[in-house]
Amino acid sequence: MSRYQVALCLLLSGLAVFFLFPRSIDVSYVGVKSAYVAYDLDKRIVYLNITSTLNITNNNYYAVSVTNITAQVQFSKTVIGKAKFNNSSVIIPLDERQIDYTVPTTIADEMSSMFDYCTLPTIKVHNIVVMMQVTVTTSYFGHAEQVSQEMYQYVDCGGNTTSLHGRRQVFQ
């Protein structure tokens, strides 16, 4: 083997390592996109569907699959909603994808006093602070990786941010 062949082999090996070496998958929480509120007057329950947005960035030189997203919402240290999404979306090399997900939540039972706060007509904005936890599972080359985020968000439990006129749906 001549030294040119050795140099070529080293160069090709170095390039293969550079392009195939795993880089991070970045997940950033954009925020709450919308909140849909409904009430059960008889049972004093607040139903809140929270739609949030994530940015997922693939820093690799090969495609990765987002295999699932697991989300959980807590209010006052109590889990009020969970959701798991098994989607198989692919993020191409060096690209970013924005993914929306909705978590249905229920504020009831020991937190039924929040029903009074959320339906109080003298307050225009009924903000509550919820903790959102999200875990994104990605896979590439048979390897799975999880990235988790935790954040606190204000959500209005008194009106819909998705409706045009702020109407409330009431279950009876």
C-alpha positions in Angstrom: 0.0 0.0 0.0 1.4 3.4 -0.9 1.2 6.3 1.3 -1.4 7.9 -1.0 -3.7 5.0 -0.4 -3.1 5.2 3.4 -3.8 9.0 3.3 -7.0 8.4 1.3 -8.2 5.7 3.7 -7.5 8.0 6.6 -9.3 10.9 4.9 -12.4 8.7 4.1 -12.4 7.3 7.6 -12.3 10.8 9.1 -15.1 12.0 6.9 -17.2 9.0 7.8 -16.7 9.7 11.5 -17.5 13.4 11.0 -20.7 12.8 9.2 -22.0 9.7 11.1 -21.0 10.9 14.6 -24.2 11.4 16.5 -25.1 15.0 17.4 -27.7 16.3 19.7 -31.4 16.5 19.0 -32.6 19.9 20.4 -36.1 20.3 21.8 -37.3 23.7 22.6 -40.7 24.6 24.1 -42.4 27.4 22.1 -45.4 27.8 24.4 -49.1 27.3 24.7 -50.8 27.8 21.4 -54.4 27.6 22.5 -56.6 26.5 25.4 -60.1 25.2 25.1 -62.2 25.4 28.2 -65.5 23.6 29.1 -67.3 23.2 32.4 -69.5 20.7 34.0 -71.8 22.8 36.3 -73.3 19.9 38.3 -70.0 18.2 39.1 -68.0 21.5 39.4 -65.4 20.3 36.9 -63.2 22.4 34.6 -62.1 20.7 31.4 -59.1 22.3 29.7 -57.5 21.1 26.5 -54.1 22.7 26.2 -52.4 22.8 22.9 -48.6 23.5 23.0 -45.9 23.8 20.4 -42.4 22.2 20.3 -39.5 23.0 18.0 -37.4 19.8 17.3 -34.0 20.4 15.6 -32.0 17.6 14.0 -28.2 18.6 14.1 -27.2 15.4 12.4 -26.2 14.7 8.8 -28.8 11.9 8.6 -32.5 11.8 9.1 -34.0 11.0 12.6 -37.5 9.8 13.5 -39.6 11.2 16.2 -41.2 8.0 17.6 -43.3 9.4 20.4 -44.1 12.4 22.5 -45.2 12.0 26.2 -46.7 15.0 27.9 -48.0 15.7 31.4 -49.6 18.7 33.0 -49.6 19.5 36.8 -51.5 22.0 38.7 -50.6 22.6 42.4 -48.4 19.4 42.4 -51.3 17.3 41.2 -51.3 15.7 37.7 -54.4 16.9 35.9 -53.6 15.6 32.4 -51.5 13.1 30.5 -51.1 12.3 26.8 -48.9 10.1 24.6 -48.6 10.6 20.9 -47.1 7.8 18.8 -46.3 9.5 15.5 -43.5 8.5 13.2 -42.5 11.8 11.7 -39.1 12.1 10.1 -36.8 15.1 10.4 -34.4 15.4 7.5 -30.7 16.2 8.1 -29.9 19.6 9.6 -33.5 20.6 9.7 -36.1 21.7 12.2 -39.8 20.7 12.6 -42.5 22.4 14.7 -44.9 19.9 16.3 -48.2 20.8 18.1 -49.7 18.5 20.7 -52.8 18.7 22.9 -53.1 17.5 26.5 -56.7 17.1 27.8 -56.8 18.1 31.5 -59.4 18.0 34.2 -59.6 20.2 37.3 -61.9 18.4 39.7 -62.3 16.7 43.1 -60.0 18.2 45.7 -59.4 21.2 43.4 -63.1 21.9 42.9 -62.6 25.4 44.5 -60.8 26.3 41.2 -64.2 26.0 39.5 -65.4 29.1 41.4 -62.2 31.0 40.4 -62.4 29.9 36.7 -66.1 30.8 36.4 -66.1 34.1 38.4 -67.7 36.6 36.1 -66.1 39.7 37.8 -62.6 38.7 36.6 -61.7 39.1 32.9 -58.6 36.8 32.9 -58.5 33.7 35.0 -54.8 32.7 34.7 -53.5 29.7 36.5 -50.0 28.4 36.5 -49.5 24.9 35.3 -46.3 22.9 35.0 -45.8 21.2 31.6 -43.5 18.2 31.3 -42.8 16.8 27.8 -40.5 13.9 26.7 -39.6 13.5 23.1 -38.2 10.1 21.9 -36.2 10.0 18.7 -34.5 7.2 17.0 -31.8 6.8 14.4 -29.6 3.9 13.3 -31.5 1.6 15.8 -30.6 4.0 18.7 -33.3 5.7 20.8 -32.7 9.0 22.6 -35.0 10.9 24.9 -35.0 14.6 25.6 -37.2 16.1 28.4 -38.3 19.6 29.1 -40.2 21.1 32.1 -41.7 24.5 32.1 -44.3 26.6 33.9 -47.0 28.3 31.8 -49.9 30.6 32.4 -53.2 29.2 31.1 -56.6 31.1 31.2 -59.2 28.7 32.6 -62.0 31.2 32.2 -62.2 31.6 28.4 -61.2 29.9 25.2 -58.2 31.2 23.3 -59.3 29.2 20.2 -62.8 30.7 19.8 -63.5 33.9 18.0 -65.9 35.4 20.6 -64.8 33.7 23.8 -67.9 31.6 24.1 -67.8 28.8 26.7 -69.2 25.3 26.2 -71.1 24.1 29.2 -71.9 20.5 29.9 -74.9 19.7 32.0 
